[in-house]
Structures are given as C-alpha cells and as structure tokens.
Amino acid sequence: MKIKKGTKFFLFCLFILFVVYVGLYIANVSGYYETRLNHKTYLTNEEIKQFEQDIKDGKNISLKQYITKKNISYNNKISKAGLFFSNCVEKFMSEGIVDILDVLKKLFT
C-alpha cells in the first residue's frame, strides 16, 4: 500500500497537534499554571508585608519601590510569523472578499 505525499503531511500535522495536546494536558494535570499563579501571589504578599513593616518603622515610602513591572518581550520568529499570517488573512478578508464580490457582480449583471 502506497501512502500519498498529502496524506503523510496530514498525518504529520495530526501527530504534532497530538503531541501539543498531550503536553498541555500534562501541564494542566500537574498544576503548572496554578503553581505559577501561586508564586506570583506569594511575591505580592511578601511585598505587602514589607510595605506594612516599612510603615511601622516610619521609613520614607514610595510605592514605586514595591511595585515591580516586568516587561517581557515575546518577539521571536514564531510570533512574527503568526503576526504576518494574521495580517495576510486580515488583508484578504478586507480586500479580497470585496474584489471577489465585485467580480461576481459583474458576471451576473
């Protein structure tokens, strides 16, 4: 039995999606996401305790000392490719469909 090239590609994509699903399922069952949220909450609680202690000690307080903002850059090849694909789809949806409707209008009038 000979398998066609398109079938191999489909099975490969299906396998990749299955592996991603299993990985996400394991992360969910193991509590990875909840652990990350708890860690963030713990850090916030520690900052609140430090703030309250500094108030009791009468220190000069600035909220900027206790609030930390982390700017994480998610720019990588995959996100750029996703943005490019999204822009192409958006361009097709906004311009391509109008052009197709214009062609159909001319054909049927």
URPE-V937582 format. One record per residue. N is the residue number from 1. NEAR is the number of other ideal C-beta (glycine too) atoms within 10 Angstrom. D_CENTER is the distance of its C-alpha to the mean C-alpha in Angstrom with 2 decimals. Layout:
# URPE-V937582
n->N near->NEAR d_center->D_CENTER
n->N near->NEAR d_center->D_CENTER
This chain:
# URPE-V937582
n->1 near->2 d_center->41.16
n->2 near->4 d_center->39.21
n->3 near->8 d_center->35.44
n->4 near->8 d_center->34.32
n->5 near->7 d_center->31.73
n->6 near->8 d_center->29.44
n->7 near->10 d_center->29.66
n->8 near->10 d_center->28.72
n->9 near->10 d_center->25.57
n->10 near->11 d_center->24.66
n->11 near->11 d_center->25.43
n->12 near->10 d_center->23.38
n->13 near->10 d_center->20.25
n->14 near->10 d_center->21.11
n->15 near->10 d_center->21.54
n->16 near->10 d_center->18.18
n->17 near->10 d_center->16.50
n->18 near->10 d_center->18.88
n->19 near->10 d_center->18.07
n->20 near->10 d_center->14.30
n->21 near->10 d_center->15.45
n->22 near->10 d_center->17.98
n->23 near->10 d_center->15.71
n->24 near->12 d_center->13.40
n->25 near->10 d_center->16.72
n->26 near->10 d_center->18.29
n->27 near->11 d_center->15.59
n->28 near->11 d_center->16.05
n->29 near->8 d_center->19.82
n->30 near->10 d_center->20.20
n->31 near->11 d_center->18.63
n->32 near->11 d_center->16.13
n->33 near->11 d_center->13.79
n->34 near->10 d_center->16.99
n->35 near->10 d_center->18.42
n->36 near->10 d_center->15.71
n->37 near->10 d_center->16.26
n->38 near->11 d_center->19.98
n->39 near->10 d_center->19.93
n->40 near->10 d_center->18.48
n->41 near->10 d_center->21.11
n->42 near->10 d_center->23.77
n->43 near->11 d_center->23.22
n->44 near->13 d_center->23.47
n->45 near->10 d_center->26.60
n->46 near->11 d_center->28.10
n->47 near->14 d_center->27.66
n->48 near->11 d_center->29.34
n->49 near->10 d_center->32.19
n->50 near->12 d_center->32.67
n->51 near->16 d_center->32.81
n->52 near->10 d_center->35.38
n->53 near->10 d_center->37.40
n->54 near->15 d_center->37.54
n->55 near->10 d_center->38.82
n->56 near->8 d_center->41.50
n->57 near->8 d_center->42.51
n->58 near->7 d_center->42.88
n->59 near->11 d_center->40.68
n->60 near->6 d_center->39.55
n->61 near->12 d_center->36.07
n->62 near->9 d_center->33.24
n->63 near->7 d_center->29.94
n->64 near->8 d_center->28.15
n->65 near->13 d_center->29.33
n->66 near->14 d_center->27.47
n->67 near->10 d_center->24.18
n->68 near->9 d_center->21.83
n->69 near->5 d_center->18.84
n->70 near->4 d_center->16.47
n->71 near->4 d_center->14.93
n->72 near->4 d_center->12.31
n->73 near->6 d_center->11.87
n->74 near->6 d_center->8.84
n->75 near->8 d_center->11.29
n->76 near->9 d_center->12.24
n->77 near->7 d_center->13.81
n->78 near->9 d_center->11.05
n->79 near->11 d_center->8.89
n->80 near->10 d_center->12.40
n->81 near->10 d_center->13.37
n->82 near->11 d_center->10.61
n->83 near->11 d_center->11.74
n->84 near->10 d_center->15.27
n->85 near->10 d_center->15.02
n->86 near->10 d_center->13.70
n->87 near->10 d_center->16.57
n->88 near->11 d_center->19.01
n->89 near->11 d_center->18.33
n->90 near->10 d_center->18.69
n->91 near->10 d_center->21.86
n->92 near->12 d_center->23.26
n->93 near->10 d_center->22.71
n->94 near->9 d_center->24.37
n->95 near->10 d_center->27.08
n->96 near->12 d_center->27.58
n->97 near->10 d_center->28.26
n->98 near->10 d_center->30.71
n->99 near->10 d_center->32.48
n->100 near->11 d_center->32.75
n->101 near->10 d_center->34.18
n->102 near->10 d_center->36.65
n->103 near->10 d_center->37.83
n->104 near->10 d_center->38.30
n->105 near->9 d_center->40.16
n->106 near->8 d_center->42.50
n->107 near->7 d_center->43.13
n->108 near->6 d_center->44.17
n->109 near->5 d_center->46.17
